[in-house]
């Protein structure tokens, strides 16, 4: 198997999806990656309200990672209780009384019922490495894309992402309240070169590349859409991919 070319993958994703920001690589590990510097920005005085990390918000790691590759540890994420849960550093019960959780609930962004269903890393890793995908020295566990939803919802709207596990498969649903896809186009959206965005806006390669990558991981991508009522894409991936690639599972 040839070595992955993450610089080319980054270029392909930017071109095919019309990204305004380059993809990021996120990698989890038990040992500090060789040659990668730790995140070393100034650290504020610790408090007990759930905002005790090195940055004012967890998304700052994503913004910093555009410029350089660095490694973080659980203490760096202490400012963001939700991030500490999703990264596998803490359990929901440990952060339920934190001020940042209270702020999220008060703003109506999430409800108490949503927390147990938060997608989270199950294994407790000690290090999380962030950086530009094109320059990553590690094989990423997550490729982080920042998409411009305005292209799909010109008049505003909502995008909901949900995940669940069923029969040894992970399901990822991305649902929007945009314009929907005309029935006559549903059979064409995964065809290379098919686009409705017009000249200079889209290349028609985004969904085709996604379809190819998902199939290479022995998964599937499904689409449901109704004009005027939005679109739902469902990505289905096996949880036993390594065994499948080794030929142990059909």
Rosetta blueprint (number, residue, H / E / L):
1 X L
2 X L
3 X L
4 X L
5 X L
6 X H
7 X H
8 X H
9 X H
10 X H
11 X H
12 X H
13 X H
14 X H
15 X H
16 X H
17 X H
18 X L
19 X L
20 X L
21 X L
22 X L
23 X L
24 X E
25 X E
26 X E
27 X E
28 X E
29 X E
30 X L
31 X L
32 X L
33 X L
34 X L
35 X L
36 X L
37 X L
38 X E
39 X L
40 X L
41 X L
42 X L
43 X L
44 X L
45 X L
46 X L
47 X L
48 X L
49 X L
50 X L
51 X L
52 X L
53 X L
54 X L
55 X L
56 X L
57 X L
58 X L
59 X H
60 X H
61 X H
62 X H
63 X H
64 X H
65 X L
66 X L
67 X L
68 X L
69 X L
70 X E
71 X E
72 X E
73 X E
74 X H
75 X H
76 X H
77 X H
78 X L
79 X L
80 X L
81 X H
82 X H
83 X H
84 X H
85 X H
86 X H
87 X L
88 X L
89 X L
90 X L
91 X L
92 X H
93 X H
94 X H
95 X H
96 X L
97 X L
98 X L
99 X H
100 X H
101 X H
102 X H
103 X H
104 X H
105 X H
106 X H
107 X H
108 X L
109 X L
110 X L
111 X L
112 X H
113 X H
114 X H
115 X H
116 X L
117 X L
118 X L
119 X L
120 X L
121 X L
122 X L
123 X L
124 X L
125 X L
126 X L
127 X E
128 X E
129 X E
130 X E
131 X E
132 X E
133 X H
134 X H
135 X H
136 X L
137 X L
138 X L
139 X L
140 X L
141 X L
142 X E
143 X E
144 X E
145 X L
146 X L
147 X L
148 X L
149 X H
150 X H
151 X H
152 X L
153 X L
154 X L
155 X L
156 X L
157 X L
158 X L
159 X E
160 X E
161 X E
162 X E
163 X E
164 X E
165 X E
166 X E
167 X L
168 X L
169 X E
170 X E
171 X E
172 X E
173 X E
174 X E
175 X E
176 X E
177 X L
178 X L
179 X L
180 X L
181 X L
182 X L
183 X H
184 X H
185 X H
186 X L
187 X L
188 X L
189 X L
190 X L
191 X L
192 X L
193 X L
194 X L
195 X L
196 X L
197 X L
198 X L
199 X L
200 X L
201 X L
202 X L
203 X L
204 X L
205 X L
206 X H
207 X H
208 X H
209 X H
210 X H
211 X H
212 X H
213 X H
214 X H
215 X H
216 X H
217 X L
218 X L
219 X L
220 X E
221 X E
222 X E
223 X E
224 X E
225 X E
226 X E
227 X L
228 X L
229 X L
230 X E
231 X E
232 X E
233 X E
234 X E
235 X E
236 X E
237 X E
238 X E
239 X L
240 X L
241 X H
242 X H
243 X H
244 X H
245 X H
246 X L
247 X L
248 X L
249 X L
250 X L
